[in-house]
Amino acid sequence: MPLPFAPGPRPRLPWTNLLALRKDSLGFLTALHRDYGDLVHFRLGPGHFHLVNHPDLNREVLVVQAKKVRKGLGLQRAKLLLGEGLLTSEDEAHLRQRRMMQPAFHHRKIATYADQMVRHTQALSQSWRNGETYDLSHEMMTVTLAIVAEALFGSDVSGESDEIGEALTTVIGAFNALTNPFAQLLLKFPLPYTRRIEAAIRRLNETIYRVIRERREKGTEEGDLLGMLLAVQDEEGDGSRFSDAQVRDEAMTLFLAGHETTANALTWTFHLLSQHPEVEARFHAELAEVLQGRPPTFEDVPRLKYTEMLFAEAMRLRPPVWAFGRQALQDFELGGYLIKQDSLLILSPWVMHHDPRWWPEPDRFDPLRFSPEQKAGRNKFTYFPFSHGPRNCIGEPFAWMEGALILATLGQAWRLERVPEHPVVLDPLFTLRPKHGLKMVARARS
């Protein structure tokens, strides 16, 4: 007997679901799970889609059946921007790239970036003035961009940060357009929007290839990520190195992924802190006890336990990557239902992280959910801001350390207060951003 499709909505008009998804992505996915269960089949135009929302099914897709799926359509189309970088590559190419890049994210290597993170955050902190209002989303984008630029390129791009930041913003905006079913067709036309994207990519390529060329000519190894990409060899394979084009693709991927998601996570963390004075007070008490007035260091990160917990809880409530996809390479069975070849499976941290079965009172901000005791009793596939399995984010350790050090550095000096009249609207584009930015007032702490 053939396997059935999972339950799901059957709209009368073919584009009904697509319009609903575009109008309110988070609400649409949440309603699908509420109305139809842990595995939902639905159509977006001619395509078959499945919402997956159970830890056992997540594990099945991300680990057990990982070879039967590939990255979703959005990241496949992102090759127009990222080439064959770690985020977009597949199969043996991905395994080779991850194997070669892993040393750059080793614990000892990550530790060398701590001073840079604190130094750039201190510069931001010293630029603020007591009682002034800042768009925290912009401020966090600025500091995380400065950090990833130095970690990736050293001091080679210090004078180009404004232009690079503007180009990155344009490219990140293009990711949202790539989820449009007609994206590949639209990008072929010489529209003003596509010309801006092409110009932004050329601007970034200009910098990346220039630095690669200068490093090759100098023949010296630098201690940054780019230096490691240029020097690394595939010791377990054929001993080859990355070509300039491969280094460019990996650098572009790290550049884009290395600041957007962390900046959004930090923005939402400070916003949640401003709404929960009891959590903020405990956060400040930990900073006083651990740091005793000095700047944080790499050695302090494991001691800032409550800081890590509140950062984790903020990413539960406001996951920077709110959904990601996997495309089926063949027909297979999942949870007793049929997944057809070429179907897209959607795994949503937003839906999972707000499921009351795993997270009692899911809308409540409670960092103690991430105490060692509570974490030990919870299925790890109920929490996946960085994904799981062979395609989990290689930069996860970098992001955890960066989050803790930025929170600690700014939290020592400032309290951030909400601007009551400023609208705070979730904007689920490529990442979960505040739609109108996030204006907050900086109050100096004595």
C-alpha positions as semicolon CSV with decimal commas, in nm:
position;residue;x (nm);y (nm);z (nm)
1;M;0,000;0,000;0,000
2;P;0,153;0,336;-0,098
3;L;0,235;0,582;0,175
4;P;-0,006;0,874;0,216
5;F;0,083;1,240;0,232
6;A;0,081;1,399;0,577
7;P;-0,234;1,594;0,668
8;G;-0,251;1,958;0,570
9;P;-0,460;2,238;0,419
10;R;-0,618;2,199;0,078
11;P;-0,681;2,553;-0,048
12;R;-0,927;2,610;-0,331
13;L;-0,691;2,844;-0,517
14;P;-0,333;2,733;-0,600
15;W;-0,157;3,044;-0,463
16;T;-0,355;3,082;-0,137
17;N;-0,085;2,931;0,085
18;L;0,192;3,131;-0,081
19;L;0,006;3,456;-0,022
20;A;-0,060;3,360;0,342
21;L;0,308;3,275;0,392
22;R;0,420;3,606;0,242
23;K;0,175;3,801;0,454
24;D;0,265;3,643;0,791
25;S;0,531;3,373;0,772
26;L;0,556;3,307;1,146
27;G;0,179;3,302;1,194
28;F;0,127;3,078;0,889
29;L;0,376;2,812;1,006
30;T;0,251;2,828;1,365
31;A;-0,109;2,778;1,248
32;L;-0,011;2,481;1,029
33;H;0,139;2,303;1,329
34;R;-0,151;2,394;1,556
35;D;-0,414;2,273;1,310
36;Y;-0,247;1,968;1,152
37;G;0,022;1,832;1,383
38;D;0,394;1,754;1,376
39;L;0,427;1,679;1,005
40;V;0,217;1,889;0,768
41;H;0,193;1,862;0,390
42;F;0,092;2,173;0,196
43;R;0,134;2,325;-0,149
44;L;0,290;2,656;-0,247
45;G;0,186;2,683;-0,608
46;P;0,296;2,362;-0,784
47;G;0,551;2,253;-0,520
48;H;0,512;2,004;-0,233
49;F;0,614;2,138;0,109
50;H;0,627;1,982;0,455
51;L;0,650;2,152;0,793
52;V;0,846;1,930;1,035
53;N;0,799;2,003;1,405
54;H;0,892;1,722;1,641
55;P;1,238;1,655;1,791
56;D;1,238;1,294;1,668
57;L;1,145;1,404;1,315
58;N;1,405;1,683;1,329
59;R;1,670;1,427;1,416
60;E;1,549;1,203;1,134
61;V;1,586;1,482;0,876
62;L;1,907;1,642;1,005
63;V;2,100;1,329;1,105
64;V;1,951;0,991;1,013
65;Q;1,829;1,082;0,662
66;A;2,083;1,359;0,602
67;K;2,211;1,197;0,280
68;K;1,861;1,193;0,132
69;V;1,823;1,571;0,149
70;R;2,016;1,879;0,046
71;K;1,994;2,247;0,132
72;G;1,667;2,421;0,051
73;L;1,591;2,634;-0,253
74;G;1,688;2,963;-0,089
75;L;2,045;2,851;-0,022
76;Q;2,071;2,677;-0,359
77;R;1,988;3,009;-0,521
78;A;2,228;3,184;-0,283
79;K;2,510;3,036;-0,492
80;L;2,455;3,339;-0,713
81;L;2,599;3,539;-0,423
82;L;2,811;3,296;-0,223
83;G;2,939;3,061;-0,490
84;E;3,031;2,717;-0,357
85;G;3,102;2,823;0,000
86;L;3,045;2,604;0,305
87;L;2,687;2,727;0,345
88;T;2,581;2,631;-0,008
89;S;2,804;2,337;-0,111
90;E;2,685;1,976;-0,097
91;D;2,802;1,615;-0,061
92;E;3,177;1,541;-0,088
93;A;3,263;1,902;-0,167
94;H;3,098;2,013;0,157
95;L;3,270;1,744;0,362
96;R;3,609;1,841;0,217
97;Q;3,552;2,211;0,283
98;R;3,434;2,152;0,638
99;R;3,730;1,924;0,708
100;M;3,973;2,185;0,579
101;M;3,808;2,476;0,763
102;Q;3,752;2,305;1,098
103;P;4,095;2,405;1,242
104;A;4,003;2,772;1,195
105;F;3,722;2,721;1,447
106;H;3,911;2,510;1,695
107;H;3,872;2,615;2,059
108;R;4,229;2,747;2,080
109;K;4,191;2,948;1,758
110;I;3,856;3,095;1,863
111;A;4,019;3,217;2,185
112;T;4,251;3,446;1,989
113;Y;3,954;3,656;1,873
114;A;3,830;3,741;2,223
115;D;4,045;4,053;2,261
116;Q;3,925;4,184;1,923
117;M;3,562;4,133;2,026
118;V;3,608;4,322;2,351
119;R;3,813;4,600;2,191
120;H;3,555;4,674;1,920
121;T;3,271;4,661;2,174
122;Q;3,456;4,901;2,404
123;A;3,495;5,143;2,113
124;L;3,120;5,127;2,054
125;S;3,050;5,171;2,424
126;Q;3,274;5,476;2,447
127;S;3,095;5,637;2,152
128;W;2,759;5,629;2,334
129;R;2,634;5,919;2,544
130;N;2,416;5,896;2,852
131;G;2,048;5,953;2,773
132;E;2,093;5,936;2,395
133;T;1,869;5,719;2,176
134;Y;2,029;5,466;1,942
135;D;1,899;5,219;1,687
136;L;2,034;4,911;1,859
137;S;1,991;4,698;1,548
138;H;2,226;4,929;1,357
139;E;2,471;4,948;1,648
140;M;2,493;4,569;1,680
141;M;2,536;4,530;1,303
142;T;2,820;4,782;1,316
143;V;3,013;4,614;1,597
144;T;2,969;4,257;1,471
145;L;3,076;4,366;1,121
146;A;3,391;4,524;1,264
147;I;3,465;4,206;1,458
148;V;3,417;3,964;1,169
149;A;3,610;4,192;0,931
150;E;3,914;4,192;1,160
151;A;3,884;3,821;1,239
152;L;3,865;3,743;0,867
153;F;4,097;4,002;0,712
154;G;4,305;4,143;0,998
155;S;4,370;4,512;0,945
156;D;4,359;4,489;0,564
157;V;4,008;4,636;0,530
158;S;3,997;4,878;0,823
159;G;3,952;5,182;0,596
160;E;3,672;5,029;0,391
161;S;3,424;4,932;0,662
162;D;3,150;5,178;0,561
163;E;3,150;5,073;0,196
164;I;3,170;4,705;0,288
165;G;2,885;4,742;0,536
166;E;2,664;4,908;0,275
167;A;2,743;4,637;0,019
168;L;2,676;4,361;0,272
169;T;2,339;4,513;0,359
170;T;2,241;4,508;-0,010
171;V;2,356;4,146;-0,051
172;I;2,172;4,034;0,264
173;G;1,859;4,199;0,130
174;A;1,901;3,993;-0,187
175;F;1,870;3,673;0,015
176;N;1,510;3,763;0,088
177;A;1,439;3,807;-0,284
178;L;1,588;3,463;-0,353
179;T;1,297;3,295;-0,172
180;N;1,062;3,433;-0,439
181;P;0,954;3,155;-0,681
182;F;1,041;3,385;-0,972
183;A;1,378;3,498;-0,829
184;Q;1,600;3,337;-1,092
185;L;1,390;3,485;-1,371
186;L;1,381;3,833;-1,218
187;L;1,757;3,839;-1,157
188;K;1,815;3,798;-1,532
189;F;1,652;4,132;-1,610
190;P;1,855;4,458;-1,583
191;L;1,625;4,604;-1,318
192;P;1,754;4,873;-1,078
193;Y;1,731;4,623;-0,791
194;T;1,935;4,356;-0,968
195;R;2,193;4,616;-1,072
196;R;2,234;4,719;-0,707
197;I;2,291;4,356;-0,609
198;E;2,547;4,306;-0,887
199;A;2,728;4,626;-0,789
200;A;2,738;4,519;-0,422
201;I;2,883;4,178;-0,511
202;R;3,145;4,344;-0,734
203;R;3,238;4,576;-0,445
204;L;3,284;4,287;-0,204
205;N;3,473;4,080;-0,462
206;E;3,705;4,373;-0,524
207;T;3,810;4,380;-0,159
208;I;3,830;4,003;-0,110
209;Y;4,032;3,932;-0,425
210;R;4,262;4,229;-0,357
211;V;4,347;4,101;-0,009
212;I;4,394;3,746;-0,141
213;R;4,630;3,873;-0,411
214;E;4,831;4,081;-0,162
215;R;4,860;3,789;0,079
216;R;4,974;3,554;-0,197
217;E;5,236;3,806;-0,309
218;K;5,369;3,859;0,044
219;G;5,386;3,485;0,100
220;T;5,345;3,528;0,474
221;E;5,084;3,363;0,692
222;E;4,866;3,596;0,896
223;G;4,685;3,489;1,210
224;D;4,337;3,570;1,078
225;L;4,081;3,342;0,915
226;L;4,181;3,446;0,563
227;G;4,539;3,348;0,634
228;M;4,423;3,007;0,747
229;L;4,207;2,963;0,436
230;L;4,507;3,042;0,216
231;A;4,739;2,809;0,407
232;V;4,518;2,509;0,480
233;Q;4,571;2,177;0,299
234;D;4,339;1,880;0,262
235;E;4,558;1,646;0,464
236;E;4,303;1,363;0,460
237;G;4,240;1,397;0,086
238;D;4,468;1,483;-0,204
239;G;4,672;1,745;-0,018
240;S;4,535;2,028;-0,230
241;R;4,471;2,386;-0,117
242;F;4,182;2,623;-0,182
243;S;4,196;2,815;-0,509
244;D;4,145;3,194;-0,504
245;A;3,783;3,142;-0,612
246;Q;3,725;2,892;-0,331
247;V;3,885;3,125;-0,076
248;R;3,660;3,404;-0,205
249;D;3,348;3,187;-0,164
250;E;3,439;3,086;0,190
251;A;3,533;3,442;0,285
252;M;3,206;3,579;0,146
253;T;3,011;3,314;0,338
254;L;3,188;3,390;0,665
255;F;3,149;3,763;0,608
256;L;2,773;3,736;0,559
257;A;2,698;3,469;0,819
258;G;2,943;3,602;1,075
259;H;2,768;3,924;1,166
260;E;2,402;3,928;1,059
261;T;2,275;3,646;1,283
262;T;2,475;3,744;1,593
263;A;2,377;4,109;1,558
264;N;2,008;4,018;1,550
265;A;2,045;3,781;1,845
266;L;2,213;4,055;2,052
267;T;1,954;4,315;1,952
268;W;1,668;4,095;2,071
269;T;1,860;4,000;2,388
270;F;1,896;4,363;2,498
271;H;1,532;4,428;2,410
272;L;1,417;4,135;2,624
273;L;1,643;4,245;2,909
274;S;1,481;4,589;2,905
275;Q;1,141;4,425;2,957
276;H;1,251;4,201;3,245
277;P;1,421;4,401;3,521
278;E;1,463;4,096;3,746
279;V;1,664;3,916;3,475
280;E;1,863;4,232;3,405
281;A;1,946;4,271;3,775
282;R;2,075;3,914;3,798
283;F;2,277;3,968;3,478
284;H;2,440;4,280;3,625
285;A;2,507;4,101;3,954
286;E;2,694;3,824;3,770
287;L;2,904;4,079;3,580
288;A;2,998;4,251;3,906
289;E;3,088;3,923;4,075
290;V;3,287;3,770;3,789
291;L;3,454;4,077;3,637
292;Q;3,483;4,311;3,937
293;G;3,496;4,615;3,712
294;R;3,757;4,497;3,459
295;P;3,694;4,416;3,092
296;P;3,594;4,056;3,018
297;T;3,844;3,811;2,872
298;F;3,828;3,472;2,705
299;E;3,892;3,306;3,041
300;D;3,579;3,471;3,183
301;V;3,341;3,325;2,924
302;P;3,279;2,989;3,100
303;R;3,228;3,177;3,429
304;L;2,956;3,400;3,282
305;K;2,700;3,122;3,317
306;Y;2,387;3,335;3,359
307;T;2,495;3,557;3,069
308;E;2,512;3,251;2,845
309;M;2,174;3,130;2,970
310;L;1,999;3,459;2,894
311;F;2,160;3,472;2,548
312;A;2,037;3,116;2,484
313;E;1,687;3,202;2,602
314;A;1,678;3,511;2,380
315;M;1,767;3,290;2,081
316;R;1,487;3,055;2,182
317;L;1,228;3,332;2,182
318;R;1,374;3,520;1,886
319;P;1,577;3,269;1,681
320;P;1,794;3,460;1,430
321;V;1,734;3,191;1,168
322;W;1,361;3,135;1,213
323;A;1,327;2,860;0,949
324;F;1,545;2,664;0,711
325;G;1,480;2,407;0,444
326;R;1,594;2,073;0,312
327;Q;1,503;1,944;-0,034
328;A;1,437;1,572;-0,079
329;L;1,674;1,403;-0,325
330;Q;1,449;1,095;-0,348
331;D;1,119;0,961;-0,220
332;F;1,142;0,849;0,143
333;E;0,926;0,785;0,448
334;L;0,909;1,021;0,743
335;G;0,685;0,963;1,041
336;G;0,473;0,715;0,843
337;Y;0,411;0,960;0,557
338;L;0,548;1,006;0,207
339;I;0,810;1,268;0,129
340;K;0,827;1,297;-0,250
341;Q;1,147;1,369;-0,437
342;D;1,205;1,744;-0,477
343;S;0,969;1,824;-0,189
344;L;1,090;2,095;0,048
345;L;1,100;2,020;0,420
346;I;1,077;2,325;0,645
347;L;1,224;2,303;0,995
348;S;1,137;2,609;1,200
349;P;1,318;2,701;1,520
350;W;1,044;2,963;1,568
351;V;0,766;2,703;1,577
352;M;0,966;2,447;1,777
353;H;1,094;2,702;2,029
354;H;0,737;2,817;2,102
355;D;0,589;2,468;2,136
356;P;0,445;2,434;2,491
357;R;0,511;2,059;2,494
358;W;0,882;2,126;2,523
359;W;0,876;2,481;2,659
360;P;0,611;2,543;2,929
361;E;0,477;2,899;2,907
362;P;0,672;2,940;2,583
363;D;0,630;3,318;2,557
364;R;0,785;3,376;2,900
365;F;1,148;3,495;2,908
366;D;1,322;3,263;3,156
367;P;1,698;3,211;3,123
368;L;1,688;2,933;3,385
369;R;1,543;2,707;3,117
370;F;1,909;2,670;3,016
371;S;2,044;2,573;3,355
372;P;2,250;2,250;3,340
373;E;1,970;2,059;3,513
374;Q;1,698;2,167;3,272
375;K;1,918;2,119;2,965
376;A;2,006;1,765;3,076
377;G;1,638;1,668;3,087
378;R;1,548;1,806;2,744
379;N;1,578;1,653;2,397
380;K;1,847;1,857;2,222
381;F;1,647;1,861;1,897
382;T;1,388;2,089;2,061
383;Y;1,646;2,373;2,041
384;F;1,840;2,437;1,723
385;P;1,930;2,802;1,653
386;F;2,247;2,672;1,485
387;S;2,088;2,357;1,336
388;H;2,219;2,006;1,418
389;G;2,389;1,720;1,241
390;P;2,656;1,733;0,970
391;R;2,533;2,074;0,846
392;N;2,526;2,254;1,180
393;C;2,686;2,599;1,183
394;I;3,065;2,572;1,193
395;G;3,085;2,917;1,354
396;E;2,866;2,827;1,655
397;P;3,152;2,845;1,912
398;F;3,254;3,187;1,769
399;A;2,896;3,313;1,805
400;W;2,853;3,195;2,165
401;M;3,177;3,360;2,272
402;E;3,101;3,679;2,080
403;G;2,754;3,703;2,233
404;A;2,882;3,659;2,589
405;L;3,167;3,911;2,550
406;I;2,956;4,181;2,382
407;L;2,678;4,142;2,640
408;A;2,928;4,158;2,926
409;T;3,122;4,456;2,787
410;L;2,813;4,667;2,720
411;G;2,626;4,542;3,027
412;Q;2,900;4,665;3,258
413;A;2,865;5,021;3,133
414;W;2,505;5,060;3,018
415;R;2,141;4,980;3,072
416;L;1,929;4,999;2,761
417;E;1,570;5,121;2,794
418;R;1,288;5,075;2,547
419;V;1,146;5,375;2,366
420;P;0,775;5,311;2,438
421;E;0,639;5,479;2,128
422;H;0,877;5,297;1,892
423;P;0,701;5,006;1,712
424;V;0,871;4,670;1,763
425;V;0,765;4,443;1,478
426;L;0,914;4,104;1,391
427;D;1,037;4,094;1,032
428;P;1,109;3,733;0,926
429;L;1,324;3,788;0,620
430;F;1,646;3,591;0,570
431;T;1,695;3,641;0,944
432;L;1,455;3,758;1,214
433;R;1,505;4,133;1,224
434;P;1,313;4,417;1,389
435;K;1,122;4,567;1,096
436;H;1,169;4,931;1,198
437;G;1,502;4,892;1,372
438;L;1,503;4,896;1,751
439;K;1,539;5,234;1,919
440;M;1,666;5,224;2,277
441;V;1,794;5,481;2,524
442;A;2,141;5,424;2,672
443;R;2,161;5,485;3,047
444;A;2,506;5,490;3,201
445;R;2,557;5,257;3,498
446;S;2,754;5,392;3,789
